[in-house]
Amino acid sequence: MGCVLACVCLCLTAAAKPNSPPTAKDSLPPSVSVALKQANIPREAISILVRPVQATPDAPLPMARLSHRASAEMNPASVMKLITTSAALSMLGPDFTWRNRVFIDGPVKDNVLQGNLYLKGSGDPKLVVERLQALIEAIQQKGLREIRGDIILDGSVFDLPARNPASFDDEPLRPYNVAPQGLLLNFNALLFKFTPNPARGEVQIDSEPPLRNLQWSTTVPLSQAPCQDWRTQLKADFSNPDFVRFNGTYPVACGEQKWPVAYVQPQSFAPRMVHALWQQAGGKLVGQVRDGITPARASLWLEAPSLPLSDIVADINKFSNNVMAQQLFLSLSSQQRPGQFESSRAMVLQWWRQNLKDHALPVLENGSGLSREERSNAQALGALLQSGLHSSYASALQNSLAIAGVDGTVARLKDRLPQSVAIGRAQLKSGSLRDVASLAGYVEGLSGQRYVLVVIVNHPNANAARPALDKLLEWVVKDDKKS
């Protein structure tokens, strides 16, 4: 990886400089400057581009309304997903689907398979419990209910080295740290649901999806403690792959809550899930569920397409799903051969050279922004957004962005500023790491003018930058006033 990143960095320095647009305003809006000062973030730590959208792809590039350090190379965090999703929509098309296929290697008679059944993964980013249940139901409805052999899970569509889920931030149970897989089921994560029962003085705990032989504490006592850091109060122990224990209490004031957790034994998640769902559907299995490769002699039993790429991209961008973004990134290079990060990086960079040749190449690692290495700049990301508006995938890209104060990762704007003029007027992708805060997307001004906005903060106090980003967003919207 280091060699790849080094090569890309060299490309960054050698890349042609973009055509210089007319001189733009550089001074920050006063409200933004005040908010940055309150957060102890210097203006040298922020990069901003606000530019009216081009009326047509051939029209001259409008002068930026605000350009502050727009060519500075920054870590954009999850805003990098805009590169992955734009490239994928362009190369694969919004209607692209992954092909989840089931093979058998023996005869089927009277609903009994004398042999093995193979579930061949396609890299599908969203093969969740409901869709796997539907796939199993389709297998059985076609006339296969008993397997006198094994169920073999084939994830060979990706060629990936083993990865320690704690390597990024020492938080291996956070779902965003789940590693991509050729056959990824339910994001390799459990979802615990907590439902208080005040009459009994306890909270009911449920879990999905079902995993074979997994048990958990189904109740804990309710407490009158404030609903603060309720996960810590539960005193959860996820270390045993066969039994999840909750040894604490649950504040009744919290009401119903959900807690997604990456499974502690990633390699056994898919086999245990498939086994449990097969039996839950009334199927019989003589053998076991295990990993393996589909042999050439196996015959196709059925095929089930994934959700369309446009739907996948909406989940990735609205909710900033990291493992889905990495699945998509790897899928770019898996159409002809097993997908690899190195191959996908090369494909995206080639796409960038063809479509954004006047702008510095991004530094790519896994395409999700969950990285300390990935880099781009506000000017290049702004050009990406301008290009997307006039592309064949414009509708899919815009619909994938979260609406400020309404949904996705930017819904909380309404909680912070209930009367904000920006609510409902911006389609955005947000980004956040311990030292990064970012926003990028399209903003509609009160004048009716539409803008491309990119803002990136790289600083140890970046987690305090949201008020400044909110003020900037409102400033962009209030374009009918002098600022």
PyMOL commands that set and color helices and strands:
alter all, ss='L'
color gray80, all
select helices_A, chain A and resi 2-14+30-38+43-45+77-92+129-141+175-177+186-188+230-234+252-254+266-280+309-319+322-331+341-355+378-389+394-399+408-410+413-416+462-464+466-477
alter helices_A, ss='H'
color red, helices_A
select strands_A, chain A and resi 46-52+66-68+99-104+108-109+112-113+117-120+146-147+151-154+189-197+202-208+215-216+219-223+236-237+243-246+250-251+257-262+284-285+289-291+299-305+402-403+426-433+436-444+450-458
alter strands_A, ss='S'
color yellow, strands_A
deselect
rebuild
show_as cartoon
